[in-house]
Amino acid sequence: MNKTELVAAIAAKSELSKKDAEKALKAFTDVVTEELKAGNKIQLVGFGTFEVAKREAREGRNPQTGEPMPIPASLSPKFKAGKALKDEINN
């Protein structure tokens, strides 16, 4: 499912126009992005949790030459599915 299909599905389920559904989806993604950038966690009970995982700096290898190269520390977004979502998918 791509963004256009997701917007259409949200519009159909919520009885909103596609334009309003797209605004709602954009607002949701903007808020999640801003909160994760600020280092906050977003917990949607029953659905899941969005949070930021810290990756430590480490040494990797250049696959072409095999020489060691440093990989800098970074932050990565992470989603952990909630129990209700897992149960719904497995039933």
N, CA, C and O atoms as a Tinker XYZ file with bonds, in Angstrom:
   364  protein
     1  N      0.851000   -1.181000    0.000000    73     2
     2  CA     0.000000    0.000000    0.000000    64     1     3
     3  C      0.892000    1.237000    0.000000    63     2     4     5
     4  O      1.802000    1.355000    0.821000    81     3
     5  N      0.630000    2.146000   -0.912000    73     3     6
     6  CA     1.392000    3.388000   -0.940000    64     5     7
     7  C      0.586000    4.497000   -0.268000    63     6     8     9
     8  O     -0.519000    4.258000    0.221000    81     7
     9  N      1.139000    5.705000   -0.245000    73     7    10
    10  CA     0.511000    6.821000    0.459000    64     9    11
    11  C     -0.870000    7.145000   -0.112000    63    10    12    13
    12  O     -1.809000    7.385000    0.647000    81    11
    13  N     -1.002000    7.156000   -1.423000    73    11    14
    14  CA    -2.284000    7.476000   -2.054000    64    13    15
    15  C     -3.352000    6.465000   -1.663000    63    14    16    17
    16  O     -4.485000    6.836000   -1.360000    81    15
    17  N     -2.990000    5.193000   -1.670000    73    15    18
    18  CA    -3.931000    4.142000   -1.279000    64    17    19
    19  C     -4.288000    4.250000    0.202000    63    18    20    21
    20  O     -5.435000    4.017000    0.584000    81    19
    21  N     -3.307000    4.604000    1.037000    73    19    22
    22  CA    -3.557000    4.776000    2.465000    64    21    23
    23  C     -4.512000    5.940000    2.702000    63    22    24    25
    24  O     -5.445000    5.820000    3.496000    81    23
    25  N     -4.294000    7.051000    2.033000    73    23    26
    26  CA    -5.186000    8.210000    2.165000    64    25    27
    27  C     -6.607000    7.827000    1.748000    63    26    28    29
    28  O     -7.568000    8.199000    2.422000    81    27
    29  N     -6.750000    7.087000    0.647000    73    27    30
    30  CA    -8.076000    6.667000    0.179000    64    29    31
    31  C     -8.750000    5.746000    1.205000    63    30    32    33
    32  O     -9.954000    5.857000    1.439000    81    31
    33  N     -7.982000    4.840000    1.813000    73    31    34
    34  CA    -8.540000    3.927000    2.813000    64    33    35
    35  C     -8.965000    4.684000    4.071000    63    34    36    37
    36  O    -10.015000    4.396000    4.647000    81    35
    37  N     -8.152000    5.649000    4.495000    73    35    38
    38  CA    -8.501000    6.466000    5.668000    64    37    39
    39  C     -9.765000    7.265000    5.378000    63    38    40    41
    40  O    -10.653000    7.355000    6.226000    81    39
    41  N     -9.847000    7.836000    4.202000    73    39    42
    42  CA   -11.026000    8.619000    3.815000    64    41    43
    43  C    -12.285000    7.749000    3.829000    63    42    44    45
    44  O    -13.337000    8.179000    4.303000    81    43
    45  N    -12.175000    6.543000    3.314000    73    43    46
    46  CA   -13.329000    5.643000    3.272000    64    45    47
    47  C    -13.767000    5.222000    4.674000    63    46    48    49
    48  O    -14.964000    5.197000    4.962000    81    47
    49  N    -12.817000    4.893000    5.546000    73    47    50
    50  CA   -13.135000    4.443000    6.908000    64    49    51
    51  C    -13.701000    5.558000    7.772000    63    50    52    53
    52  O    -14.595000    5.323000    8.584000    81    51
    53  N    -13.183000    6.776000    7.602000    73    51    54
    54  CA   -13.547000    7.876000    8.494000    64    53    55
    55  C    -14.622000    8.795000    7.916000    63    54    56    57
    56  O    -15.061000    9.732000    8.582000    81    55
    57  N    -15.040000    8.531000    6.695000    73    55    58
    58  CA   -16.025000    9.356000    6.003000    64    57    59
    59  C    -15.547000   10.806000    5.855000    63    58    60    61
    60  O    -16.349000   11.740000    5.877000    81    59
    61  N    -14.239000   10.975000    5.705000    73    59    62
    62  CA   -13.641000   12.274000    5.418000    64    61    63
    63  C    -13.384000   12.361000    3.924000    63    62    64    65
    64  O    -13.379000   11.347000    3.225000    81    63
    65  N    -13.172000   13.571000    3.441000    73    63    66
    66  CA   -12.756000   13.712000    2.049000    64    65    67
    67  C    -11.299000   13.252000    1.955000    63    66    68    69
    68  O    -10.590000   13.192000    2.959000    81    67
    69  N    -10.872000   12.934000    0.754000    73    67    70
    70  CA    -9.477000   12.521000    0.572000    64    69    71
    71  C     -8.526000   13.642000    0.963000    63    70    72    73
    72  O     -7.448000   13.389000    1.501000    81    71
    73  N     -8.925000   14.880000    0.693000    73    71    74
    74  CA    -8.090000   16.033000    1.030000    64    73    75
    75  C     -7.925000   16.135000    2.544000    63    74    76    77
    76  O     -6.818000   16.361000    3.031000    81    75
    77  N     -9.021000   15.970000    3.293000    73    75    78
    78  CA    -8.950000   16.023000    4.752000    64    77    79
    79  C     -8.170000   14.838000    5.316000    63    78    80    81
    80  O     -7.415000   14.989000    6.276000    81    79
    81  N     -8.351000   13.668000    4.726000    73    79    82
    82  CA    -7.612000   12.488000    5.172000    64    81    83
    83  C     -6.119000   12.678000    4.940000    63    82    84    85
    84  O     -5.300000   12.281000    5.769000    81    83
    85  N     -5.767000   13.288000    3.807000    73    83    86
    86  CA    -4.353000   13.542000    3.525000    64    85    87
    87  C     -3.773000   14.547000    4.516000    63    86    88    89
    88  O     -2.633000   14.395000    4.953000    81    87
    89  N     -4.551000   15.575000    4.875000    73    87    90
    90  CA    -4.111000   16.551000    5.879000    64    89    91
    91  C     -3.885000   15.864000    7.229000    63    90    92    93
    92  O     -2.901000   16.135000    7.917000    81    91
    93  N     -4.807000   14.976000    7.598000    73    91    94
    94  CA    -4.697000   14.268000    8.877000    64    93    95
    95  C     -3.455000   13.372000    8.888000    63    94    96    97
    96  O     -2.729000   13.331000    9.881000    81    95
    97  N     -3.213000   12.663000    7.800000    73    95    98
    98  CA    -2.038000   11.794000    7.712000    64    97    99
    99  C     -0.756000   12.624000    7.763000    63    98   100   101
   100  O      0.199000   12.250000    8.443000    81    99
   101  N     -0.735000   13.744000    7.050000    73    99   102
   102  CA     0.443000   14.631000    7.062000    64   101   103
   103  C      0.685000   15.175000    8.457000    63   102   104   105
   104  O      1.827000   15.228000    8.914000    81   103
   105  N     -0.389000   15.583000    9.144000    73   103   106
   106  CA    -0.260000   16.091000   10.513000    64   105   107
   107  C      0.287000   15.006000   11.434000    63   106   108   109
   108  O      1.146000   15.281000   12.271000    81   107
   109  N     -0.205000   13.773000   11.287000    73   107   110
   110  CA     0.272000   12.660000   12.114000    64   109   111
   111  C      1.761000   12.421000   11.891000    63   110   112   113
   112  O      2.522000   12.314000   12.853000    81   111
   113  N      2.181000   12.338000   10.636000    73   111   114
   114  CA     3.600000   12.065000   10.362000    64   113   115
   115  C      4.480000   13.226000   10.813000    63   114   116   117
   116  O      5.593000   13.006000   11.289000    81   115
   117  N      3.992000   14.462000   10.668000    73   115   118
   118  CA     4.765000   15.624000   11.124000    64   117   119
   119  C      4.954000   15.605000   12.640000    63   118   120   121
   120  O      6.054000   15.845000   13.139000    81   119
   121  N      3.878000   15.321000   13.363000    73   119   122
   122  CA     3.957000   15.290000   14.829000    64   121   123
   123  C      4.877000   14.170000   15.295000    63   122   124   125
   124  O      5.692000   14.378000   16.194000    81   123
   125  N      4.762000   12.984000   14.700000    73   123   126
   126  CA     5.638000   11.863000   15.078000    64   125   127
   127  C      7.086000   12.237000   14.813000    63   126   128   129
   128  O      7.949000   11.997000   15.659000    81   127
   129  N      7.367000   12.816000   13.659000    73   127   130
   130  CA     8.736000   13.214000   13.313000    64   129   131
   131  C      9.286000   14.241000   14.299000    63   130   132   133
   132  O     10.412000   14.105000   14.779000    81   131
   133  N      8.487000   15.273000   14.601000    73   131   134
   134  CA     8.938000   16.317000   15.528000    64   133   135
   135  C      9.217000   15.752000   16.918000    63   134   136   137
   136  O     10.223000   16.097000   17.539000    81   135
   137  N      8.339000   14.892000   17.404000    73   135   138
   138  CA     8.519000   14.320000   18.739000    64   137   139
   139  C      9.747000   13.408000   18.790000    63   138   140   141
   140  O     10.490000   13.430000   19.771000    81   139
   141  N      9.963000   12.612000   17.753000    73   139   142
   142  CA    11.140000   11.739000   17.736000    64   141   143
   143  C     12.417000   12.563000   17.643000    63   142   144   145
   144  O     13.417000   12.218000   18.272000    81   143
   145  N     12.401000   13.654000   16.864000    73   143   146
   146  CA    13.571000   14.532000   16.775000    64   145   147
   147  C     13.887000   15.151000   18.129000    63   146   148   149
   148  O     15.051000   15.387000   18.452000    81   147
   149  N     12.850000   15.416000   18.922000    73   147   150
   150  CA    13.032000   16.000000   20.252000    64   149   151
   151  C     13.443000   14.944000   21.281000    63   150   152   153
   152  O     13.701000   15.270000   22.440000    81   151
   153  N     13.504000   13.681000   20.856000    73   151   154
   154  CA    13.925000   12.615000   21.760000    64   153   155
   155  C     12.790000   12.019000   22.574000    63   154   156   157
   156  O     13.031000   11.267000   23.519000    81   155
   157  N     11.557000   12.346000   22.218000    73   155   158
   158  CA    10.400000   11.837000   22.946000    64   157   159
   159  C      9.908000   10.513000   22.365000    63   158   160   161
   160  O     10.258000   10.133000   21.248000    81   159
   161  N      9.093000    9.830000   23.151000    73   159   162
   162  CA     8.509000    8.553000   22.746000    64   161   163
   163  C      7.015000    8.775000   22.567000    63   162   164   165
   164  O      6.403000    9.513000   23.339000    81   163
   165  N      6.419000    8.143000   21.558000    73   163   166
   166  CA     4.977000    8.231000   21.329000    64   165   167
   167  C      4.403000    6.836000   21.527000    63   166   168   169
   168  O      4.781000    5.890000   20.835000    81   167
   169  N      3.484000    6.723000   22.482000    73   167   170
   170  CA     2.886000    5.435000   22.800000    64   169   171
   171  C      1.398000    5.481000   22.491000    63   170   172   173
   172  O      0.656000    6.251000   23.101000    81   171
   173  N      0.966000    4.663000   21.552000    73   171   174
   174  CA    -0.443000    4.529000   21.202000    64   173   175
   175  C     -0.900000    3.179000   21.747000    63   174   176   177
   176  O     -0.629000    2.136000   21.153000    81   175
   177  N     -1.590000    3.210000   22.873000    73   175   178
   178  CA    -1.978000    1.981000   23.564000    64   177   179
   179  C     -2.779000    1.086000   22.620000    63   178   180   181
   180  O     -3.737000    1.530000   21.988000    81   179
   181  N     -2.375000   -0.169000   22.535000    73   179   182
   182  CA    -3.030000   -1.138000   21.682000    64   181   183
   183  C     -2.461000   -1.186000   20.276000    63   182   184   185
   184  O     -2.603000   -2.197000   19.588000    81   183
   185  N     -1.821000   -0.113000   19.837000    73   183   186
   186  CA    -1.262000   -0.084000   18.489000    64   185   187
   187  C      0.233000   -0.287000   18.511000    63   186   188   189
   188  O      0.742000   -1.205000   17.868000    81   187
   189  N      0.959000    0.564000   19.249000    73   187   190
   190  CA     2.404000    0.411000   19.314000    64   189   191
   191  C      3.091000    1.662000   19.815000    63   190   192   193
   192  O      2.448000    2.641000   20.193000    81   191
   193  N      4.412000    1.607000   19.810000    73   191   194
   194  CA     5.234000    2.691000   20.339000    64   193   195
   195  C      6.279000    3.102000   19.308000    63   194   196   197
   196  O      6.980000    2.266000   18.739000    81   195
   197  N      6.366000    4.406000   19.085000    73   195   198
   198  CA     7.421000    4.980000   18.251000    64   197   199
   199  C      8.467000    5.554000   19.194000    63   198   200   201
   200  O      8.131000    6.289000   20.123000    81   199
   201  N      9.735000    5.224000   18.961000    73   199   202
   202  CA    10.814000    5.770000   19.779000    64   201   203
   203  C     12.094000    5.853000   18.971000    63   202   204   205
   204  O     12.169000    5.376000   17.838000    81   203
   205  N     13.101000    6.470000   19.579000    73   203   206
   206  CA    14.395000    6.633000   18.920000    64   205   207
   207  C     15.395000    5.679000   19.562000    63   206   208   209
   208  O     15.532000    5.632000   20.784000    81   207
   209  N     16.092000    4.919000   18.717000    73   207   210
   210  CA    17.134000    4.012000   19.198000    64   209   211
   211  C     18.493000    4.649000   18.902000    63   210   212   213
   212  O     18.706000    5.203000   17.824000    81   211
   213  N     19.401000    4.564000   19.860000    73   211   214
   214  CA    20.746000    5.110000   19.677000    64   213   215
   215  C     21.668000    4.001000   19.191000    63   214   216   217
   216  O     21.714000    2.916000   19.771000    81   215
   217  N     22.390000    4.282000   18.136000    73   215   218
   218  CA    23.393000    3.337000   17.626000    64   217   219
   219  C     24.756000    3.907000   17.961000    63   218   220   221
   220  O     25.074000    5.039000   17.597000    81   219
   221  N     25.540000    3.133000   18.640000    73   219   222
   222  CA    26.884000    3.560000   19.030000    64   221   223
   223  C     27.807000    3.566000   17.815000    63   222   224   225
   224  O     27.567000    2.869000   16.829000    81   223
   225  N     28.852000    4.356000   17.905000    73   223   226
   226  CA    29.875000    4.360000   16.853000    64   225   227
   227  C     30.575000    3.000000   16.860000    63   226   228   229
   228  O     30.783000    2.403000   17.917000    81   227
   229  N     30.926000    2.532000   15.695000    73   227   230
   230  CA    31.592000    1.232000   15.604000    64   229   231
   231  C     32.486000    1.211000   14.373000    63   230   232   233
   232  O     32.485000    2.131000   13.555000    81   231
   233  N     33.234000    0.147000   14.273000    73   231   234
   234  CA    34.120000    0.013000   13.120000    64   233   235
   235  C     33.539000   -1.030000   12.173000    63   234   236   237
   236  O     33.194000   -2.138000   12.584000    81   235
   237  N     33.438000   -0.659000   10.902000    73   235   238
   238  CA    32.951000   -1.582000    9.888000    64   237   239
   239  C     34.044000   -1.835000    8.867000    63   238   240   241
   240  O     35.193000   -1.434000    9.051000    81   239
   241  N     33.677000   -2.493000    7.809000    73   239   242
   242  CA    34.643000   -2.787000    6.738000    64   241   243
   243  C     34.082000   -2.318000    5.413000    63   242   244   245
   244  O     32.898000   -2.490000    5.123000    81   243
   245  N     34.955000   -1.722000    4.609000    73   243   246
   246  CA    34.584000   -1.338000    3.257000    64   245   247
   247  C     34.415000   -2.621000    2.458000    63   246   248   249
   248  O     35.374000   -3.383000    2.336000    81   247
   249  N     33.234000   -2.893000    1.908000    73   247   250
   250  CA    33.028000   -4.169000    1.213000    64   249   251
   251  C     33.859000   -4.324000   -0.056000    63   250   252   253
   252  O     34.108000   -5.448000   -0.493000    81   251
   253  N     34.291000   -3.220000   -0.653000    73   251   254
   254  CA    35.082000   -3.323000   -1.874000    64   253   255
   255  C     36.544000   -3.621000   -1.583000    63   254   256   257
   256  O     37.174000   -4.415000   -2.281000    81   255
   257  N     37.086000   -2.972000   -0.539000    73   255   258
   258  CA    38.516000   -3.127000   -0.268000    64   257   259
   259  C     38.800000   -3.995000    0.953000    63   258   260   261
   260  O     39.907000   -4.513000    1.103000    81   259
   261  N     37.804000   -4.157000    1.826000    73   259   262
   262  CA    38.016000   -4.929000    3.041000    64   261   263
   263  C     38.703000   -4.138000    4.140000    63   262   264   265
   264  O     38.936000   -4.663000    5.229000    81   263
   265  N     39.031000   -2.872000    3.866000    73   263   266
   266  CA    39.720000   -2.054000    4.867000    64   265   267
   267  C     38.741000   -1.591000    5.947000    63   266   268   269
   268  O     37.574000   -1.320000    5.665000    81   267
   269  N     39.232000   -1.505000    7.189000    73   267   270
   270  CA    38.365000   -1.008000    8.262000    64   269   271
   271  C     38.009000    0.464000    8.054000    63   270   272   273
   272  O     38.817000    1.246000    7.553000    81   271
   273  N     36.805000    0.821000    8.441000    73   271   274
   274  CA    36.372000    2.210000    8.341000    64   273   275
   275  C     35.439000    2.525000    9.506000    63   274   276   277
   276  O     34.668000    1.666000    9.932000    81   275
   277  N     35.505000    3.750000   10.023000    73   275   278
   278  CA    34.649000    4.092000   11.158000    64   277   279
   279  C     33.207000    4.352000   10.711000    63   278   280   281
   280  O     32.971000    4.972000    9.673000    81   279
   281  N     32.254000    3.873000   11.504000    73   279   282
   282  CA    30.843000    4.153000   11.283000    64   281   283
   283  C     30.406000    5.030000   12.454000    63   282   284   285
   284  O     30.454000    4.587000   13.602000    81   283
   285  N     29.982000    6.266000   12.185000    73   283   286
   286  CA    29.661000    7.186000   13.282000    64   285   287
   287  C     28.391000    6.777000   14.035000    63   286   288   289
   288  O     27.556000    6.035000   13.517000    81   287
   289  N     28.267000    7.275000   15.261000    73   287   290
   290  CA    27.059000    7.044000   16.053000    64   289   291
   291  C     25.884000    7.713000   15.346000    63   290   292   293
   292  O     26.058000    8.716000   14.654000    81   291
   293  N     24.693000    7.157000   15.520000    73   291   294
   294  CA    23.515000    7.741000   14.880000    64   293   295
   295  C     22.258000    7.412000   15.677000    63   294   296   297
   296  O     22.266000    6.562000   16.567000    81   295
   297  N     21.191000    8.101000   15.337000    73   295   298
   298  CA    19.888000    7.842000   15.918000    64   297   299
   299  C     19.008000    7.230000   14.840000    63   298   300   301
   300  O     19.091000    7.612000   13.673000    81   299
   301  N     18.164000    6.277000   15.231000    73   299   302
   302  CA    17.329000    5.591000   14.271000    64   301   303
   303  C     15.910000    5.462000   14.814000    63   302   304   305
   304  O     15.738000    5.075000   15.969000    81   303
   305  N     14.883000    5.776000   14.013000    73   303   306
   306  CA    13.523000    5.606000   14.492000    64   305   307
   307  C     13.183000    4.121000   14.621000    63   306   308   309
   308  O     13.671000    3.289000   13.856000    81   307
   309  N     12.341000    3.807000   15.600000    73   307   310
   310  CA    12.015000    2.415000   15.880000    64   309   311
   311  C     10.521000    2.334000   16.206000    63   310   312   313
   312  O      9.983000    3.215000   16.875000    81   311
   313  N      9.852000    1.279000   15.734000    73   311   314
   314  CA     8.449000    1.047000   16.057000    64   313   315
   315  C      8.322000   -0.332000   16.674000    63   314   316   317
   316  O      8.833000   -1.315000   16.138000    81   315
   317  N      7.642000   -0.394000   17.796000    73   315   318
   318  CA     7.383000   -1.673000   18.454000    64   317   319
   319  C      5.879000   -1.865000   18.501000    63   318   320   321
   320  O      5.170000   -1.060000   19.105000    81   319
   321  N      5.387000   -2.913000   17.876000    73   319   322
   322  CA     3.951000   -3.171000   17.813000    64   321   323
   323  C      3.403000   -3.522000   19.189000    63   322   324   325
   324  O      4.058000   -4.202000   19.979000    81   323
   325  N      2.191000   -3.047000   19.464000    73   323   326
   326  CA     1.523000   -3.334000   20.725000    64   325   327
   327  C      0.854000   -4.695000   20.705000    63   326   328   329
   328  O      0.694000   -5.301000   19.645000    81   327
   329  N      0.466000   -5.171000   21.869000    73   327   330
   330  CA    -0.132000   -6.500000   22.001000    64   329   331
   331  C     -1.424000   -6.624000   21.191000    63   330   332   333
   332  O     -1.634000   -7.631000   20.515000    81   331
   333  N     -2.286000   -5.612000   21.252000    73   331   334
   334  CA    -3.562000   -5.682000   20.529000    64   333   335
   335  C     -3.331000   -5.790000   19.021000    63   334   336   337
   336  O     -4.036000   -6.542000   18.348000    81   335
   337  N     -2.368000   -5.062000   18.482000    73   335   338
   338  CA    -2.051000   -5.128000   17.053000    64   337   339
   339  C     -1.512000   -6.510000   16.691000    63   338   340   341
   340  O     -1.911000   -7.093000   15.683000    81   339
   341  N     -0.615000   -7.024000   17.507000    73   339   342
   342  CA    -0.068000   -8.362000   17.258000    64   341   343
   343  C     -1.169000   -9.416000   17.272000    63   342   344   345
   344  O     -1.229000  -10.282000   16.399000    81   343
   345  N     -2.049000   -9.328000   18.287000    73   343   346
   346  CA    -3.136000  -10.305000   18.411000    64   345   347
   347  C     -4.072000  -10.224000   17.210000    63   346   348   349
   348  O     -4.500000  -11.255000   16.692000    81   347
   349  N     -4.394000   -9.016000   16.762000    73   347   350
   350  CA    -5.293000   -8.834000   15.624000    64   349   351
   351  C     -4.685000   -9.425000   14.351000    63   350   352   353
   352  O     -5.394000  -10.047000   13.560000    81   351
   353  N     -3.395000   -9.238000   14.149000    73   351   354
   354  CA    -2.732000   -9.762000   12.960000    64   353   355
   355  C     -2.669000  -11.290000   12.994000    63   354   356   357
   356  O     -2.786000  -11.936000   11.952000    81   355
   357  N     -2.488000  -11.869000   14.174000    73   355   358
   358  CA    -2.356000  -13.313000   14.307000    64   357   359
   359  C     -3.680000  -14.059000   14.344000    63   358   360   361
   360  O     -3.688000  -15.290000   14.344000    81   359
   361  N     -4.792000  -13.349000   14.376000    73   359   362
   362  CA    -6.108000  -14.026000   14.392000    64   361   363
   363  C     -6.772000  -13.942000   13.054000    63   362   364
   364  O     -7.879000  -14.453000   12.881000    81   363
